[in-house]
Amino acid sequence: MKRALVVITIMIIMGILAGCQNTKDGSAQANADNKQEKLSVFVSVLPQSDFVKQLGGDRVKVSVMMPPGANEHTFEPDSGQLKALSQADMYVKVGNLPFEKAWMERLMAANQDMLVVDSSQSIELIDDNPHIWLSPRLVKIQAETISAALIKLDPQGKDYYMEKKELFLQQLDDLDKEITAQLQGAKGKSFLVYHPAWGYFARDYGLKEVGIEEHGKEPGAGEMARIIEFAHNNNIKTVFASVQHSTRSAEAVAAELGAKVVILDPLPANYFENMREVARIMAEELE
């Protein structure tokens, strides 16, 4: 009898241990499955990464093609990026970047099963200007497009994505109101910038952008003279530049005007923080 009880006890203990091991293995497998379930999303520029993370939350993994400091006119993806892209579920392109025009066919060829989303769809472009992410109002349109694509690929997460989208849209509305109030005193003013990335921003907030560079090309002597004359006539004392482009021409114009060069970042990693800082700087310099 005692022997039978011992055998039964041993069997129960072994069963419990086996169950614990199965639970442990099952949890590990579940965790692995969860990691695999994340949508792999590539984007062209850093601000888009912020948008997709806001809209996709912990259901997405985001990779950026153009690293910080890269120039949209000269950037070329490396072999490591193309290899990673071959496993991606989705690519969100800006829609009109010079590097996209040069590389998009090859990027799509690297992964023919990848969903390619044009974030500029439903947006009316100004002179083929690709910098649609610098307008919070246009980002709202892009958010609708990106969110719909995430739901298409991951319909089980629809409610989650819809909730994330509504929160993001509200944050964009709040940002738009803040910038409108911040730049109220600068309305109607012109500003001089080396790389003309801020056209949509200027339109939204009643400003006028004057670019030194055009389509990635330095201005000729005649164009430079016209720009300097315009700046003199409009009492412009600040020339805006960016870390992604040479500041040589901006510094030359500033020297001619007795003005200063101020850096603005058109490709921020933290979108909301940067746009508030841009509005603060512009208000300070233009008012």
N, C-alpha and C positions, 0 to 999 in steps of 0.2 A: 504493500500500500504506500509506504513512505517512498519507495523507489519510483512508483508511478507519479506521485506528487512532484518529485524532483524533476522527472522527465517533462511533465506538463509545465512546470515553472520555467525550465530552460527553454522550452518551445515558445512560451509567451514572451520571454525576454528577447529571444531571437527575432520574433515577429515584430516587436516594438522597434528594435534596432533597425530592422529591414525597412520598416515604415518610415523611420526618421531619415534613413539614407535616401529612400525614394522621394520623400518630401524635399530633402535638400537638393537632390538631382533635378526634381521637377521645378523647384524655385530657380535653380541655375539656368535651366532650359527656358523658363518663362522670361527671365531677365535677358537672356540671349535673344529670344524671339522679339522682345520689346525693342531691343537695340536695332534689330534687323528691320522692324516695322517702321522706323523713322524714315520719312521721305528724304532722299538726298537731292538737294536743290542747289544748283549753281546760279550765280548772278554775275552780271558784268562789272558792277561798281559797288563800292562799300555802302553807300546809302541804301541800296536795294537790299543788302544783307540785313540791315536794321529793319526794313519794312517786312521782309519775309519772316524774320524771327518774331516780330510783333504779331504777325498774322497767323503764324504756324505754331508758335510756342514750342512745347517739348515734343511735338509730333514731327518736327523737321530738323534736318541737319543742313546747314548752309555753308557753301564754299564760294569764295569770290575770285573771279578771274584776274581783275586788275588790282595789284597790291597797292598799299598806301604810297603816294608819291609818283605813281605811274602816269604817263601821258597818254591820253586817249588816241592821239594821232600816231604814236610810234610804238605802242605796246604790242608785244607778241607773246602768246601763251607758250609755256615750255612743255616738254614731253611729259613731265610728271603731272601737270594739270590735265593734259589730254588723256592720260591714262585714268586719272580719277574721274574725269568726265564720262568715260565709257561705262561707268557704273551708276551714273546719275539717273534720277527719275524725271527731273524737270530742269529746264534752263529758262531763266527769266532775263530776257534781253531788254536793254533800254529802248531800242527800236531804231536808233539812227546814229549811233556812235561810229566814228571812223574805223575803229578797230573791229567793230561788229561787221561793218560792210566788207572789210578785207578778209575776215576770218570765219564768218558765220557758216558758210557752206562746209568748211573743214571741221568745224565744231559739231555740226549736225551729222557729218559722216562718221565721226568718232563714236556715235551712239544713235543709231537710227530708231531705237525704241523710246528715246527720250522725248517728253512733251516740251515743245519750245513755245514759250509765251512771250508775246510782244507787249510790253507794258505801255507802249505809246498808242495802242489801239483805242479808238474813241477820243483821242486828243488831237486837236488842230495845232499843228506845229507852226512856229514862226520861222520862216526862212531856213527850214531844215535844222533848226537849233535842237540838239538832242537833250539839253539840260532840263528835262521836265521834272526831275526830282527836286529842283530848287524852288518849286512852287508848292506850298502845302495844299493848295486847292487842287492842283493837278495830281498830287500824291493820292488824294481821295479817289480819283478815277483809277489810278494804278492799283490801289488797294482792292477795289472791286474786282478787277481783272485777275490779280494774283490769288485772291481768296477763292474765286470761282474755279481756278485751275487746281488749287489744293483739294477742294471738295471733289472735283472730277477724279483725281487720282486716289483720294482717300475718302470715299463717301461715308464710311462709318464715323468719321470725325466731323461730320457736317455741323452739328450743334456746337461743338467746340470751336470750329473755325468761325462760325457766325458770331459767336460771343466775342471772340478775339477781334474780329473785324469791327464790330460796333464800338468796342472800347478804343480801338486805334482811330477810327473816324472821329470820335469825340475829342481825342487828344489833338488831332489835326485841326479841328474847329477851334479849340482853345488856343492853339499856337497861332492860327491865322488872326484871331482877335487880338492877341498880344502884339503881334508884329504890326497890325494895322494901327493900333494905338501908339506904339513906339515910334512909328514913322510918320505920324500925322503932321508933325511940324516940318517935315522934309518934302512934303508932297509937291510935285511939280519940278523938283530939283533934278539936275543932270549929274551923273557921276562918271568918272573916267576909269576904265578897267583894262588891264592888259589883255586877258583872255575873256571874250564876251560870253560868259556863262550865265549871267544874271538877268537875261532878257525877260523871262517869264516872271521872275521875282519883281523886277522893275514894273512890269505891266500891272501886276496884282496890286502894288502899293503906290501907284501914281508917280513913279520915278522914270527917268530916262537914262538908259545905259548907252555909253559911247565906248566902243572897243578900239584898242590900239591894233591888236592882231586880228586877222580875219582868216578863218578856215585853216588855222595852223601856220599861217605865213606872216612874216614880219612886214610892216608897212614900208613902202618906198619913201623916198625923200619928199615927194610932193604930198603924199598922204600924211606923213608925219607933220609937215608944216601946217596942213589943214587942221589936224587934231590939236596942235599947240595953239593955233589961232582960236579955235573953238574954246579951249580951256581958258585962255586969257579973257575972252569975251564973257565967259560965264563965271569968272572968278573961282575956278576950281583949284583947290589947294591940296587935294589928296588924289593919289593914283593908286587904285586897288590892284593887287597882284595875287598870285597863288603859288603854293609850294610845288605844284605840278608843272609849272612853266618857268622858263627863263625870265628873270626880272630886269634884264639888260635894257630893253626898250622902255619899260616902265620907269626905271631909274633915270634914263636919258630925258624922258619927258618931264619927270619930276624936277630934275636939275634945271631944265629950261624954264620951268614955271615957278621955281622957288618953292616947290611943293614937297610933300613927303610921300613915301610908299608905305602902304598898309596892306598886310596880308589877310586875305579871306580864304577859307577852305571850301571849295565847291564839291569836294568828295569826302565828307566826314563819315567817321564810323558811328558816332553818336549824333543822329540827325537832329533831334529836338534841342539838345544842348547847343549844338553848333548854330542852328538857325536863330535861336534867341541871341547868341553872341554876335552874329552877323547883323541882326536888326539893331542891336545896341551900338555897335561900331558905326554903322551907316548913319544912324540918327545923330550920333555925336559928331561925325565928320561933316555931314551935310547941313545940319542946322546951324 
